[in-house]
Amino acid sequence: MAERTSTGLLTMMLEPTPAVAMTLPAEVREKLAELELELSEGDITQKGYEKKRSKLLAPYIPQIQGVDPSLQIDNRIQASPQAVLPGSKLNKSRAANTRDERFRSADLHTEAVQAALAKYKERKMPMPSKRRSVLVQSSVEACTPPDTSSASEDEGSLRRQGRLTTSTPYQGHGHPAVEHWFNRVIQGSSTSSSASSTSSHPGGRSITNTTAHAALNANAAATALADLMAHTQLGVPVNSRVSNKIQQLLNTLKRPKRPPLREFFVDDFEELLDVQQPDPNQPKPEGQQMSPLEGEPLGVVTNWPPSLPAALQRWGTTHPKSPCLTALDNAGKSVYTLTYGKLWTRSQKLAYTLLNKLSTRNEPLLVPGDRVALVFPNNDPVMFMVAFYGCLLAELVPVPIEVPLTRKDAGSQQIGFLLGSCGVTLALTTDACQKGLPKAQTGEVVTFKGWPRLLWFVTDGKHVVKPPKDWHPPIREASNEIAYIEYKTSKEGSTMGITVSHSVMLAHCHALTQACCYTEAETITNVLDFKREAGLWHGVLTSVMNRMHVISIPYSLMKVNPLSWIQKVHTYKARVAVVKSRDMHWSLLAQRDQRDISLSSLRMLIVADGANPWSISSCDAFLNVFQARGLRPEVICPCASSSEAMTVAIRRPPEMGVPPPGKAVLSMGGLSHSVIRVDTEEKLSVLTVQDVGQVMPGALICVVRVEGTPYLCQTDEVGEICVSSGSTGLAYYGLPGMTKNIFETIPITLSGVPISDRPFTRTSLLGFVGPDSLVFVVGKMDGLMVVSGRRHNADDVVATALAVEPMKFVYRGRIAVFSVSVLHDERIVVVAEQRPDASEEDSFQWMSRVLQAIDSIHQVGVYCLALVPANTLPKAPLGGIHISETKQRFLEGALHPCNVLMCPHTCVTNLPKPRQKQPEVGPASMIVGNLVAGKRIAQACGRDVGQLEDNDQARKFLYIQDVLQWRAQATPDHPLFLVLNAKGTVASTASCLQLHKKAERVAAALMGRLNTGDHVALVYPPGVDLIATFYGCLYAGCVPVTVRPPHPQNLATTLPTVKMIVEVSKSVCILTTQAIMKLLKSKEAAAAVDIKSWPTVMDTDDLPRKKISQMYKPPTPEMLAYLDFSVSTTGILAGVKMSHAATSALCRSIKLQCELYPSRQIAICLDPYCGLGFALWCLCSVYSGHQSILVPPLELESNASLWLAAVSQYKVRVTFCSYSVMEMCTKGLGSQTEALRLRNVNLSCVRTCMVVAEERPRITLTQSFSKIFKDLGLSPRAVSTTFGCRVNVAICLQPNRLGKLAEQGTAGPDPTTVYVDMRALRHDRVRLVERGSPHSLPLMESGKILPGVKVIIANTETKGPLGDSHLGEIWVSSPHNATGYYTVYGEEGLHADHFNTKLSFGDTQTVWARTGYLGFLRRTELTDASGERHDALYVVGSLDETLELRGMRYHPIDIETSVIRSHKSIAECAVFTWTNLLVVVVELEGSEQEALDLVALVTNVVLEEHYLIVGVVVVVDPGVIPINSRGEKQRMHLRDGFLADQLDPIYVAYNM
């Protein structure tokens, strides 16, 4: 250790690590097995194990190419020649023998990467899939899920016929391994509850997993079904491409990548994110405190000009013919040579013109000290130089910036802010450049986005004036006035202006002259941008100070001919060249063509970006090639600089007698903890850096800690280099706060004493001082990414990515690495431009290898790797990538990648711990706890039906069919129904008598053929026929089952559902229309189902007018009246039995709640086949006698305004609709309210518009509906919701009342909204929060509980009652509860407790039905008509739909809401789980190139807001997510479609 800290560095020794190629002898294998055992038993440490293992394997490892075999024998003792300490005697002379070793470091990294990759066995990762044209499939396979138009609540996904019998779930899968994996998939979440077949609620058989094969007899089907259920969680039959991919994904996730999460406490309510604890074994600095390092003093030069303008004046008058600057064209020919005489006279002319010839309203436009923008292209250094010195002579402050090419240049807006804050009003430019700028209609240059209004002045000859003889520019001594402002772009993309004073400019020229030994009239070639940094300092300022001749090589020429700078060094016998490592790299690629070049004239090759750790490889490779052409090794002089501190350090030319260059081979692991460690253990992850020479003359530097107080670092610690000298920038223009932080830092010792009274400037360079006082730089603050407390440098990550098969798939210079903050930590993102010829497979292979290489070498996971098409990343002015703009586009979803790989599983290690279920508190203690806490037990009830005396004539009748007969006699002509068609005209009507007569005809037709109690399927479109046949069945003593007819355009998906309901309900007969009858027996139908097995089909279009002698009278009201079949959103078909008593009770309860009587009209826009929709269509009008205006929702597809126009036309006060209808109106009519107003649509008549639903109220939809139609007079209080479910179709209805009636009426108060904490909800708790607080979720109450209905909240596990505001299952007791499921295969026992269950404690007598929905009751401050406090019921979501992930309960809608918010092009979203992976399906409303942008945004938002990792992101076309008629997403159908590969997705991303 002592040795390490004293020198601060050692160098690396090579160790081979390629995979062992040959088979090992048996005894070695035995010893290895013993070692493995010791490790697993814990008898040996990981380190010891690796040491012993490598010793055993050493003799069998093949040689590393290019390394002398003698080095390999025992690499722990013997070091290669380069491994000697940089300062040691051996290395003193820069002899040629170090060249080979020096070159080798260039490939060291590539070699390390290849070795790292060899450690990974080729892991098969699932490749993302892009859309391929769908091949011709068999008709059953090819059908896609129904779109909204044909979606039926009863559409099962019977798209896998015959699959059960043909394939078993495990063909060629290692079954036990898979199961073992499922138990601890990802973060050990418990199995998801989304496998619909095993869900506990509601009954019926699960459509998603059965077949409609009539051939399967009940027994075989039951076994097959049970078999499939047993496997549902584990995978669909393996012949599906999708499940193979998911299996692959699970396999790649199996390998635990990170150490397991440590314990931490979960507060009762909050989920705490895991805080990364520092690793106790991480390296810590052990050296002494560093002492500040001083450069040699600035020499005193006799006859040194007192300022830069003075130098120009001197040379312009004494050596006017001396060449100053040679400009080249794109062919490399010299265009123009500016002499010092010309520079002097032209600058004077410009200075005179600027000060005297530009005026506004007789005031001069400019006064000394004003800022002026210099906008010159990079191929015109001459005009720039004249303009720059012209400004200096006029005492104006030049602000050189890039030429804006378009209005939307990357970063151009920020430049505009800089110009605005500097108060720039004038821009100088050339004639050619001015012509090229975009113009407005007036012919003036446009004002760019974010820019101030500028006057553009062209500095070419004809616009400037010769000054009069007596005018002389003021030549003053260098002062502290601002000389020029250099722009700089920060990591975040904001642009700052750094002010440089005249005295600083002079001092910097002096220091550079001394450090580089510049002499008068030397020739120098400059490849860099002459507007800023080293290009400006060497090629424009210091050159004039020393009357040097600059050959300026434009970037455009370098692109055409990368060798041009070397050719010019040769032609002009240049002594000095200023380049970047990129230029050296480019010239290597092109050097083969040139033989007769000599670089022997060079005494200094200044590498301006020598501070980039990877410049060493370019330097070494360049030297290796050009040493033969006269390049001497000691000529290469890397330097370090920054815009703020200017030149910080530079390697001196050899004639100055400085120590030899140093090289350090550092452990990346150490560097990530800011500690300098020479690498001895792990040879792969090393960083080889070269020194950047000595401190500048007259400067004092020190290294301080990066964050917090600027304490001095220890000698073996990496920190930010700070400089104190007379030649650093002064300030950020107009930003005093930031200036203080950067330009006025006072470093202090560990004991807290300032090290000097001089302020220091932070350089933003990270590094340390090595032996021989050499400065080493290992990175920049801009590229620093702090991930889980460890520091990584963007440049290092880029280099690792490039070392993976470098030039094949991506462009070398076009890789951006940055970090984004997701879930309270930085996450690394790599974006690269892909070559057009790279195939998908190849790119994906490359991407997965890059991930492995970065993981292996930097020990950090990459969060996202994206490839974009060539030339699409935003460019920085001189090539390179505009990083901050790229990051901005990534976060906005505007990058449009063509390939994406997300790896959240490996790099997100700070998720909250999966919740462990606590042993439940018993029900009794819960009640006691609530009593002690003063909380009431959560229960509520509607008004008591018995006490509501009303003149309800229908009450006398026990049966609804008797009510119809009575109405037909008492009020025969009273209109009951009116059905509208798409045009808004009346399609059919029915009075009491007409309906009765039609029903009689049906009964007459049935009575001879069927027995009482037979079940009859009614397959009708919405209309009077459906209602009449329903009553006809009751008249005949049959049990009706209403079934939605199949969709003629989509038989393949809709017909099997019809078939299934007919079979499951055991219907002996189908009643329908002639058209549908033909359809049921058509050829197309035969392709979808077995049409021979239909029961008797009768059409009722032309029945004879017959009276029936005797109506059927049921012996008791408990008899079955009808069956109500519906498909739940989880894909389960459930039929419930409704008795006559329940039917009458339901009608009476709705009549009382909505105050329905014969003189009222209500409009209904619902489907009439099940639930409350059926009751309102078929039952309520007959019972209460009101007229129903029926609007079939399907008609809205061709005429969206149909329902609202009808409501307005008939002045309806009460109307019912579904969410899908509301959505159609909101989307379809949102922009047409004006047109509707002109058509006299007025909704002010509406008192109540109730949305019929079996889900949590959709607040955003109801609010936007109210907002849009407010313009048509809709009261904001009118819209409210209802809630029903399978066990009770109407639990809540909220008839809002307006005006006076509200005071006396029976209606309750407005529905209330509360905000709950979404995190608490996941733990099954309700915690009320303020609106707008983080993680808040708005919930609206579901409506007022109906008369006769009692509701209680019960614990799902213990079945004990819960307290107020506790989340539990909603249980309901009411006379209109259904009496049970009507199911098949003897499953009733399974679900019996859904209909008659009792509390385990408290009131154990009442019989309740379990709704299967989670919710809570909350007593509000409001009172209802009876003066009682109002109890509000809040429905949170269906238990069946919840996803159980990481031990917490998630409601899909919450995740979906977050996802839809994340990008404007996401039209709809649905989530489900599959084998514990969260799958997110998004519909893309936009161009397909946006598809891949969504992957990262979706992953980010779900992580941030729900602490969940998305496993698969599927991007599909709009309309793919199936929706039923209630507007609910059919997530299980979607899941089946996905697994059977039927979605034709645009893109599927499998997140690693």
Disulfide bonds with the S-S distance in Angstrom:
none
